[in-house]
Amino acid sequence: MIETKSLLGRKLDRRLLLAGGLAAAGGTAVVASAARGQTSHAGHEMPAVAAAENQPAHLSAHGAMMTVGEVDDTRNGFDPVKLVNEWETGTVSTLPDGRTLRTFEVTAEDKEIEIAPGIMFP
């Protein structure tokens, strides 16, 4: 083993490391037991609360604030399922230097759509 001196001038060996580890573990145990033994403040105890009854699954999502009804897709002018599943990939062409150019046509429209039954988004 390498001859290393500790801060106390003793040679650092396995026994010294084991003793230091045991002292650290003992100190931690004493501090943890003292912290756990704290009592609550007078008059500030938590009252016993009855357990809440389970709600049916259809009421538990999002705090039971689910929308009810159907959104009129024809009035909105698009089908959201098709919108999510079909992607516009644009028009592909090759530049003179060999790179690929992808061109998209973007159309902006000022239209009010129904985002939930009876709720319109400007």
N, CA and C of each residue as an Amber inpcrd file, in Angstrom:
protein
   366
   0.8420000  -1.1790000   0.0000000   0.0000000   0.0000000   0.0000000
   0.8860000   1.2400000   0.0000000   0.4120000   2.3060000  -0.6000000
   1.1740000   3.5460000  -0.6890000   1.2290000   4.1890000   0.6870000
   2.3940000   4.6580000   1.0440000   2.5750000   5.3230000   2.3330000
   1.9760000   6.7190000   2.2650000   0.7540000   6.8750000   2.7160000
   0.0760000   8.1620000   2.7040000  -0.1950000   8.5690000   4.1350000
   0.1030000   9.7930000   4.4730000  -0.1240000  10.2790000   5.8260000
  -1.4910000  10.9490000   5.9020000  -2.2180000  10.7000000   6.9790000
  -3.5060000  11.3580000   7.1750000  -3.2610000  12.7230000   7.7940000
  -4.3310000  13.4460000   8.0130000  -4.2060000  14.7690000   8.6150000
  -3.7120000  14.6910000  10.0540000  -3.9330000  13.5620000  10.7120000
  -3.5120000  13.4090000  12.1050000  -2.0950000  12.8730000  12.2290000
  -1.4590000  12.6050000  11.1200000  -0.0790000  12.1450000  11.1650000
   0.0460000  10.6350000  11.1520000  -1.0720000   9.9140000  11.2280000
  -1.0160000   8.4540000  11.1740000  -1.0190000   7.9860000   9.7310000
  -0.4990000   6.7870000   9.5340000  -0.5170000   6.1990000   8.2120000
  -1.9610000   5.8200000   7.8660000  -2.4030000   6.1810000   6.6630000
  -3.7600000   5.8690000   6.2240000  -3.8170000   4.3970000   5.8500000
  -4.6120000   3.6320000   6.6090000  -4.7640000   2.2140000   6.3120000
  -6.2370000   1.8200000   6.3700000  -6.4980000   0.5410000   6.1770000
  -7.8620000   0.0410000   6.1330000  -8.6040000   0.2700000   7.4490000
  -7.9380000   0.0890000   8.5550000  -8.5820000   0.2680000   9.8660000
  -9.0210000   1.7120000  10.0750000  -8.1840000   2.6530000   9.6770000
  -8.5190000   4.0630000   9.8380000  -9.7130000   4.4290000   8.9520000
  -9.7530000   3.9290000   7.7100000 -10.8900000   4.1810000   6.8310000
 -12.1680000   3.5640000   7.3850000 -12.0790000   2.3400000   7.9170000
 -13.2450000   1.6760000   8.4900000 -13.7500000   2.4360000   9.7140000
 -12.8560000   2.8960000  10.5560000 -13.2530000   3.6590000  11.7450000
 -13.9190000   4.9730000  11.3440000 -13.3890000   5.6400000  10.3410000
 -14.0040000   6.8820000   9.8720000 -15.3870000   6.6450000   9.2940000
 -15.5560000   5.5600000   8.5420000 -16.8620000   5.2220000   7.9840000
 -17.8800000   4.9130000   9.0630000 -17.4600000   4.1680000  10.0960000
 -18.3670000   3.8530000  11.2040000 -18.7460000   5.1070000  11.9820000
 -17.8070000   6.0060000  12.1690000 -18.1100000   7.2520000  12.8790000
 -19.0990000   8.0950000  12.0820000 -18.9270000   8.1590000  10.7730000
 -19.8510000   8.9240000   9.9390000 -21.2430000   8.3050000   9.9580000
 -21.3310000   6.9770000   9.8820000 -22.6320000   6.3020000   9.9120000
 -23.3140000   6.5020000  11.2600000 -22.5500000   6.4260000  12.3420000
 -23.1260000   6.6380000  13.6730000 -23.6370000   8.0560000  13.8520000
 -22.8780000   9.0270000  13.3740000 -23.3190000  10.4170000  13.4660000
 -24.5800000  10.6670000  12.6650000 -24.6530000  10.0650000  11.4950000
 -25.8510000  10.2060000  10.6690000 -27.0580000   9.5990000  11.3620000
 -26.8960000   8.4460000  11.9920000 -28.0040000   7.7910000  12.6890000
 -28.4980000   8.6420000  13.8560000 -27.5770000   9.2430000  14.6030000
 -27.9750000  10.0820000  15.7400000 -28.7370000  11.3100000  15.2620000
 -28.2420000  11.9700000  14.2230000 -28.9000000  13.1700000  13.7060000
 -30.2700000  12.8270000  13.1330000 -30.3680000  11.7090000  12.4190000
 -31.6480000  11.3160000  11.8230000 -32.6740000  10.9800000  12.8970000
 -32.2680000  10.3080000  13.9600000 -33.2310000   9.9570000  15.0090000
 -33.6740000  11.1980000  15.7750000 -32.8000000  12.1760000  15.9240000
 -33.1870000  13.4060000  16.6140000 -34.1660000  14.2110000  15.7660000
 -33.9610000  14.2450000  14.4680000 -34.8620000  14.9920000  13.5930000
 -36.2230000  14.3210000  13.5090000 -36.2580000  13.0000000  13.5490000
 -37.5160000  12.2650000  13.4520000 -38.3180000  12.3760000  14.7360000
 -37.6710000  12.6550000  15.8410000 -38.3530000  12.7050000  17.1190000
 -39.0150000  14.0300000  17.4250000 -39.0640000  14.9490000  16.4720000
 -39.6920000  16.2370000  16.7250000 -41.1910000  16.0640000  16.8880000
 -41.7680000  16.8110000  17.8160000 -43.2150000  16.7470000  18.0320000
 -43.8860000  17.8610000  17.2500000 -45.1880000  17.6850000  16.9910000
 -45.9240000  18.7090000  16.2610000 -46.1970000  19.8850000  17.1910000
 -46.4810000  21.0350000  16.6140000 -46.7820000  22.2170000  17.3970000
 -48.1390000  22.0630000  18.0620000 -48.2970000  22.6090000  19.2290000
 -49.5460000  22.4630000  19.9760000 -50.7080000  23.0820000  19.2080000
 -51.7860000  22.3130000  19.0410000 -52.9820000  22.8140000  18.3910000
 -52.9310000  22.8050000  16.8790000 -51.8610000  22.2890000  16.2860000
 -51.7450000  22.3040000  14.8290000 -51.7060000  20.8930000  14.2450000
 -52.2770000  19.9330000  14.9250000 -52.2860000  18.5740000  14.4070000
 -53.2610000  18.4790000  13.2440000 -53.0180000  17.5510000  12.3590000
 -53.9110000  17.3270000  11.2270000 -55.1240000  16.5350000  11.6890000
 -56.3370000  16.9810000  11.3540000 -57.5220000  16.2170000  11.7220000
 -57.6220000  14.9560000  10.8720000 -58.2620000  13.9510000  11.4140000
 -58.4760000  12.7170000  10.6680000 -59.4730000  12.9860000   9.5520000
 -59.1110000  12.6260000   8.3380000 -59.9650000  12.8590000   7.1810000
 -60.3790000  11.5110000   6.6150000 -61.6500000  11.3600000   6.3360000
 -62.1310000  10.1200000   5.7440000 -61.5950000   9.9900000   4.3250000
 -61.3130000   8.7730000   3.9220000 -60.8100000   8.5350000   2.5700000
 -61.8960000   8.8530000   1.5520000 -61.4930000   9.4740000   0.4540000
 -62.4470000   9.8290000  -0.5930000 -62.8980000   8.5720000  -1.3250000
 -64.1540000   8.5610000  -1.7220000 -64.6660000   7.4240000  -2.4740000
 -64.1600000   7.4980000  -3.9090000 -63.9660000   6.3420000  -4.5100000
 -63.4980000   6.2980000  -5.8930000 -64.5870000   6.7790000  -6.8330000
 -64.1770000   7.5320000  -7.8520000 -65.1140000   7.9920000  -8.8680000
 -65.1110000   7.0200000 -10.0320000 -66.1990000   6.9620000 -10.7760000
 -66.1880000   6.1410000 -11.9900000 -65.1320000   6.6580000 -12.9660000
 -64.6160000   5.7800000 -13.7990000 -63.5210000   6.1360000 -14.7090000
 -63.8930000   7.2720000 -15.6470000 -65.1550000   7.3470000 -16.0760000
 -65.5250000   8.3920000 -17.0300000 -65.6130000   9.7710000 -16.3830000
 -65.5710000   9.8480000 -15.0520000 -65.6070000  11.1420000 -14.3710000
 -64.2410000  11.5890000 -13.8630000 -63.2590000  10.7050000 -13.8670000
 -61.9880000  11.0340000 -13.2340000 -60.9980000  11.7520000 -14.1450000
 -61.1910000  11.7290000 -15.4500000 -60.2330000  12.3560000 -16.3620000
 -60.3570000  13.8750000 -16.3310000 -59.2560000  14.5640000 -16.2180000
 -59.1840000  16.0310000 -16.2590000 -60.1240000  16.6780000 -15.2450000
 -60.2420000  16.1000000 -14.0710000 -61.0830000  16.7020000 -13.0420000
 -62.5550000  16.7030000 -13.4080000 -63.0160000  15.7040000 -14.1590000
 -64.4140000  15.5640000 -14.5650000 -64.8920000  16.7620000 -15.3810000
 -64.0000000  17.3690000 -16.1610000 -64.3810000  18.5190000 -16.9880000
 -64.2960000  18.1470000 -18.4630000 -64.8410000  17.0080000 -18.8110000
 -64.8170000  16.5400000 -20.1920000 -65.9430000  17.2000000 -20.9810000
 -65.6870000  17.4900000 -22.2510000 -66.7240000  18.0620000 -23.1060000
 -67.6480000  16.9540000 -23.5700000 -68.8890000  17.3200000 -23.7910000
 -69.8880000  16.3530000 -24.2210000 -70.4650000  16.8380000 -25.5300000
 -70.4980000  15.9800000 -26.5280000 -71.0700000  16.3480000 -27.8080000
 -70.0820000  16.1610000 -28.9370000 -70.5210000  16.5290000 -30.1310000
 -69.7120000  16.3740000 -31.3350000 -69.4280000  17.7350000 -31.9560000
 -68.2590000  17.8650000 -32.5460000 -67.8920000  19.0680000 -33.2900000
 -68.2620000  18.8310000 -34.7500000 -68.8720000  19.8340000 -35.3850000
 -69.2980000  19.7180000 -36.7790000 -68.0970000  19.9340000 -37.7050000
 -67.5460000  18.8320000 -38.2250000 -66.3640000  18.9130000 -39.0840000
 -66.6690000  19.5730000 -40.4230000 -67.8770000  19.3900000 -40.9400000
 -68.2080000  20.0080000 -42.2320000 -68.2830000  21.5200000 -42.1080000
 -68.7690000  22.0270000 -40.9760000 -68.7950000  23.4790000 -40.7790000
 -67.3750000  24.0240000 -40.6350000 -66.4930000  23.2590000 -39.9770000
 -65.0980000  23.6860000 -39.8410000 -64.3720000  23.6490000 -41.1790000
 -64.7820000  22.7450000 -42.0610000 -64.1490000  22.6660000 -43.3730000
 -62.9870000  21.6960000 -43.4510000 -62.7350000  20.9270000 -42.4100000
 -61.6760000  19.9220000 -42.4480000 -62.0080000  18.8040000 -41.4750000
 -61.4380000  17.6250000 -41.7540000 -61.5920000  16.4730000 -40.8700000
 -60.3130000  16.3620000 -40.0450000 -60.3890000  16.5000000 -38.7170000
 -59.1670000  16.4780000 -37.9090000 -58.4070000  15.1600000 -37.9960000
 -59.0930000  14.0490000 -38.2080000 -58.4050000  12.7620000 -38.3260000
 -57.5370000  12.7450000 -39.5820000 -58.0660000  13.2420000 -40.6980000
 -57.2730000  13.3170000 -41.9320000 -56.1260000  14.3090000 -41.7810000
 -56.3690000  15.3920000 -41.0580000 -55.3390000  16.4130000 -40.8620000
 -54.1340000  15.8440000 -40.1240000 -54.3820000  14.9820000 -39.1560000
 -53.2950000  14.3960000 -38.3730000 -52.5790000  13.2980000 -39.1560000
 -53.3110000  12.5490000 -39.9720000 -52.7290000  11.3880000 -40.6540000
 -52.1350000  11.6820000 -42.0220000 -52.5470000  12.7360000 -42.6770000
 -52.0470000  13.0380000 -44.0170000 -51.1490000  14.2690000 -43.9640000
 -49.9020000  14.1030000 -44.4350000 -48.9300000  15.1930000 -44.3800000
 -48.6660000  15.7160000 -45.7790000 -48.5800000  17.0150000 -45.8940000
 -48.2020000  17.6480000 -47.1570000 -46.6860000  17.5990000 -47.2590000
 -46.1860000  16.9120000 -48.2640000 -44.7360000  16.7640000 -48.4030000
 -44.1230000  17.8000000 -49.3330000 -44.9550000  18.6190000 -49.9740000
 -44.4390000  19.6740000 -50.8300000 -44.0270000  19.1610000 -52.1990000
 -43.4970000  20.0760000 -53.0050000 -43.0060000  19.7460000 -54.3420000
 -41.4890000  19.6590000 -54.2740000 -40.9440000  18.5410000 -54.7330000
 -39.5040000  18.3020000 -54.6310000 -38.8450000  18.5780000 -55.9780000
 -37.7370000  19.3320000 -55.9350000 -36.9270000  19.5710000 -57.1340000
 -35.4570000  19.5490000 -56.7330000 -34.5900000  19.4510000 -57.7210000
 -33.1550000  19.3950000 -57.4510000 -32.5020000  20.6880000 -57.9160000
 -31.6980000  21.2730000 -57.0610000 -30.9660000  22.4940000 -57.3900000
 -29.7730000  22.1580000 -58.2830000 -29.2080000  23.1490000 -58.9930000
 -28.0600000  22.8880000 -59.8820000 -26.8580000  22.2750000 -59.1700000
 -26.6760000  22.5710000 -57.8780000 -25.5250000  22.0100000 -57.1680000
 -25.8130000  20.6270000 -56.5780000 -27.0020000  20.0530000 -56.8590000
 -27.3130000  18.6960000 -56.4170000 -28.1440000  18.5990000 -55.1510000
 -28.3400000  19.7250000 -54.4720000 -29.1480000  19.6930000 -53.2550000
 -30.6270000  19.6000000 -53.6040000 -31.4230000  19.0790000 -52.6630000
 -32.8600000  18.9300000 -52.8660000 -33.5820000  20.1580000 -52.3420000
 -34.5180000  20.6590000 -53.1460000 -35.3340000  21.8000000 -52.7500000
 -36.7680000  21.3150000 -52.5930000 -37.3670000  21.5770000 -51.4570000
 -38.7480000  21.2010000 -51.2000000 -39.5560000  22.4860000 -51.0670000
 -40.5800000  22.6570000 -51.8950000 -41.3870000  23.8680000 -51.9410000
 -42.7890000  23.5670000 -51.4270000 -43.2880000  24.4490000 -50.5650000
 -44.6310000  24.2960000 -50.0050000 -45.4770000  25.4930000 -50.3980000
 -46.7720000  25.2710000 -50.5320000 -47.7150000  26.3530000 -50.7640000
 -48.5180000  26.5220000 -49.4820000 -48.4170000  27.6920000 -48.8700000
 -49.0990000  27.9700000 -47.6090000 -50.2370000  28.9380000 -47.8780000
 -51.4150000  28.5900000 -47.3710000 -52.5860000  29.4400000 -47.5350000
 -53.0710000  29.8650000 -46.1600000 -53.2040000  31.1570000 -45.9390000
 -53.7150000  31.6790000 -44.6710000 -55.1670000  32.0860000 -44.8640000
 -55.9750000  31.8290000 -43.8400000 -57.3980000  32.1040000 -43.9540000
 -57.9140000  32.5970000 -42.6050000 -58.7140000  33.6430000 -42.6130000
 -59.3350000  34.1470000 -41.3940000 -60.6790000  33.4420000 -41.2550000
 -60.7150000  32.4250000 -40.3990000 -61.8960000  31.5800000 -40.2980000
 -62.1300000  31.2100000 -38.8430000 -63.3830000  31.1500000 -38.4460000
 -63.7410000  30.7440000 -37.0960000 -64.0090000  29.2460000 -37.1090000
 -63.3140000  28.4960000 -36.2190000 -63.5300000  27.0530000 -36.1550000
 -64.0410000  26.6700000 -34.7780000 -64.7780000  25.5720000 -34.7290000
 -65.3160000  25.0650000 -33.4680000 -64.2950000  24.0910000 -32.8920000
 -63.7040000  24.4230000 -31.7240000 -62.6720000  23.5790000 -31.1370000
 -63.2360000  22.5830000 -30.1410000 -64.4060000  22.8640000 -29.6060000
 -65.1450000  21.9740000 -28.7110000 -66.6130000  22.2860000 -28.9360000
 -67.5140000  21.3870000 -28.5670000 -68.9300000  21.6440000 -28.8130000
 -69.3760000  22.9890000 -28.2360000 -69.7490000  23.9100000 -29.1280000
 -70.2340000  25.2200000 -28.7080000 -69.1600000  26.2520000 -28.4430000
 -67.8770000  25.8990000 -28.5880000 -66.7780000  26.8350000 -28.3180000
 -66.0690000  27.1310000 -29.6320000 -66.1290000  28.3940000 -30.0400000
 -65.5400000  28.8070000 -31.3090000 -64.2030000  29.5080000 -31.0670000
 -63.2540000  29.2790000 -31.9620000 -61.9430000  29.9110000 -31.8870000
 -61.8140000  30.8530000 -33.0750000 -61.5190000  32.1300000 -32.8090000
 -61.4840000  33.1070000 -33.9110000 -60.2960000  32.9010000 -34.8270000
